[in-house]
Amino acid sequence: MPELSVVIVGGLHADARRATVDQLLADVPDSVVLHHDLATAAAGTVVRTIRDATGIVSAGEAPLVNDCACCALREDLVPELLRIRDAGGTRMAVVELWDSVEPKAMAEVVTAGGLTVTGVITAVDPALVLPYLGNGDDLAEGGLAAAATDQRTVADTFARQLEYAPVLALADSPEADDEDRELLAQLHPTARQVPITGGGPAAASAPGAAADDLMVPPPRRRPLSLLAQAALAGFDVESAAAAQHPACALLPAEADAHGVSTLVWHRRRPFHPERLYSALEDLTCAAARSRGRFWLADKPDVLLHWDAAGGALCVESAGPWLASLPDAAWDMVPPVRRAAAALDWHPEHGDCCQHLVFTSPGLDRDGLTHLLESCLLTDAEYAAGRDAWKQLPPAFDTLLEV
């Protein structure tokens, strides 16, 4: 057990998040919750509270940094955790993130501060997954922006919160059905799903046990609940970042169950920029969530990131394909990136490819496949070669801010 275990709990589903935090407090002795409330930013400060299982231990304020509430959180988080650690007597510090704060950035801040993150958890109400993925409203419209310049939407923020965390704490939602649970499973198939039981550790750790077995043992011998075990299991910031990077992302696999489908579309031919651009609206709206990497003929050396949710698409350059780099540059590429490229390597094009994944209830797989195929270079265009490809109209320059 590290000197102080830091567990990050986030998610836009506030009720589920609070229930998760409360269960961790009840399950792990000598634990506290650190929370920064960014809703007070309009008054010029961020309110910080620390509480344990009995209530508020301390409260304070952190001033905004460059008129940014999230920046104030970044500046204040590590010093407060270090103070908790140095005071002694605390086994686990749960960082309860404010609604729209994303766990990736905070996990990296805490780790860079010399502390040990043992778990990252996103709390989810399964019945709200589809409504939130379909919500293209700006965070600012709901008072959820973390800074004056915050241009994120509810959908893309929720998607990143969901897909980054290796553990999903699931609220017991009577409104959730098989389709909701299947959608969640297909969006993040590798996640460990742990129910928020609200019960004691012994009951949560030993379902179906006899009545005599549920007698609470001495506190130091009490078995940890499944949620607490997940929170303390360990977390690797670098691996988590690699799993989200478009070049080596751990994307969902093909699936079709309970009315929800995931289409994995993988091709070795580049897109025609104009035809793809014309199809963007239909492609973006075809699924609740789509992401991956893609290859444009007029930019054959650039790996492009596709990230869509809530009817909105973000397209970004993720740097060069490895095939376009000189051999000497490969030593500077992280091993996980080289391994991902090796798995995808083609004798002619190297790692250049289309790898897009679409997940949604009621997905029109055939229609979507046909539309994607129609955006690829034709045989004649492909045969013309790279020099000719680069002369095609640069339809994506506006999106890429070239």
C-alpha positions, 0 to 999 in steps of 0.5 A: 500500500503506497503512503497515500493512494490517490483515486480520481472519480469523475463523470458528468452524471453527478448523482452517480459520482457522489454515490461512488465517492460516498461508497468509497468513503464508507468502504475504506477506513482513513480516507478523505474526499477532496473536491473543488467546486468550479461552479463558484468561478463567477465569483472569482474563486474555486471552493475547496472542501475536504471531507471524511465519512463524518462530514466536512473536515476543512474548506477553503478557496483557491483564486482563479488563474488567468480567469480559468477555474480549471487552471485554479484546480490544477494549481491547487490540487497537488499542494492540497494532496501533499498537505494531506499526505504530510499530515499523516493518518490518511490511507486514501484521498479520493479526488472528486472531480467537478462535473465537466473536468476530465480525468486524464488531465488530472491524473497526469497532474497528480502523477507529475506532482510525485503522488501515486494514482491507484485508480481512475473511476468514471461514475455512470448512470447507464440510462443516461449514456445515450442522452449524454452522447447525443447532447451536442450543447456547449458546456457553457450553455449548461453552466458546465464550462471550466473556463471562459474559453471552454468550447467543449460539448456535453457529448464529447466531454462525456465520451472522453470521461467514459473511455479514459477510465479503466473502471466504470462505477455503475449506478443502479438505475431502474430506467436502464434497459438491456440496450443501455447496458449493451451500448455502455459495454460496446463503447468501452469493452475493456472497462471493469464495471463495478456496481455502486451497491451502497452496502457495506464492504462485507456484503459487497465482497461476498455476494450470496454469503450466508448470514453468519458470514456477513458479520462485520470483522474487525476494521483492519481485517475487513475485506475491501469491497469490489469498488475499493479493490478497483480503486486501489488496484493501480493505474499507469498514466502513460498506458492510459494516454497511449490507449487514447492516442489515435495512432495506437488507441485501443478501439472497440471491436465488432459487436452486434447485440440488444439492438446496438452495433459496432462497425469496425471499418478498416481499409488500405486506400486513402480518402478523396478529400472532397468526397469525404468532406461532402459526406461528413454530416451523414457520417457524423450523424450515423452513430452515437459515437465514432472515432479512430484514425484516417488517411487523406490522399492530399495529405498522405503523410499525415495521420488524422484523428476522427472524434465524433459525438453528439452530431459534431466532429472534431478532426485533428492532425496526430502527426506523421504516419510512421511510414513517412518517417526516416529510419533514424527517427523511429528510435524517438517513437514510443515503443507502444506506437511502434508496436501498434504500427507493426500490427497494422503494417502493409508492405506498400503503405506501412501503417497508413490506413483507415481505421474508424469505429462506429457504435450506436443503437440502430446502426445502419451498417450496410448504408454506412459501409457503402457511404465510407467506400464511396469516399475512397479513391477510385481505382484510376485515382489510386493508380495515379500515385502520391504525386497526383494525390497531393494535387487534389483539392485540400477540402480539409484545410479549414477544419485543420486550420492549415 
